[in-house]
Amino acid sequence: MNFYTDAQCQIASEFISRLEVTKTEILWNVAELEKAKSLTEKDIETLKLKIAFLDSAIASAKLTATGKLVTDTDFFESGFDEDSY
């Protein structure tokens, strides 16, 4: 059963692309900062939270793009791994 319109699914697909670019940029910046040894523990924790948020938003948007109603089970089966954060 499709709970979303085609337009909503298209918007979700575009949103996924933007989120994945943002995540890639954050990961690249983290790598550069790690090389420069200019990250504090607080910086690392903040970045982990931002990446976790992006992962959850991407997982939710992917479910929306497929037209499924998002449930907690779907959310965690979609690839979000809360233990990795």
Secondary structure in CASP SS format (residue, H / E / C, confidence):
PFRMAT SS
TARGET T0000
AUTHOR 0000-0000-0000
METHOD secondary structure of the structure
MODEL  1
M C 1.00
N C 1.00
F C 1.00
Y C 1.00
T C 1.00
D H 1.00
A H 1.00
Q H 1.00
C H 1.00
Q H 1.00
I H 1.00
A H 1.00
S H 1.00
E H 1.00
F H 1.00
I H 1.00
S H 1.00
R H 1.00
L H 1.00
E H 1.00
V H 1.00
T H 1.00
K H 1.00
T H 1.00
E H 1.00
I H 1.00
L H 1.00
W H 1.00
N H 1.00
V H 1.00
A H 1.00
E H 1.00
L H 1.00
E H 1.00
K H 1.00
A H 1.00
K C 1.00
S C 1.00
L C 1.00
T C 1.00
E H 1.00
K H 1.00
D H 1.00
I H 1.00
E H 1.00
T H 1.00
L H 1.00
K H 1.00
L H 1.00
K H 1.00
I H 1.00
A H 1.00
F H 1.00
L H 1.00
D H 1.00
S H 1.00
A H 1.00
I H 1.00
A H 1.00
S H 1.00
A H 1.00
K H 1.00
L H 1.00
T H 1.00
A H 1.00
T C 1.00
G C 1.00
K C 1.00
L C 1.00
V C 1.00
T C 1.00
D H 1.00
T H 1.00
D H 1.00
F H 1.00
F H 1.00
E H 1.00
S C 1.00
G C 1.00
F C 1.00
D C 1.00
E H 1.00
D H 1.00
S H 1.00
Y C 1.00
END
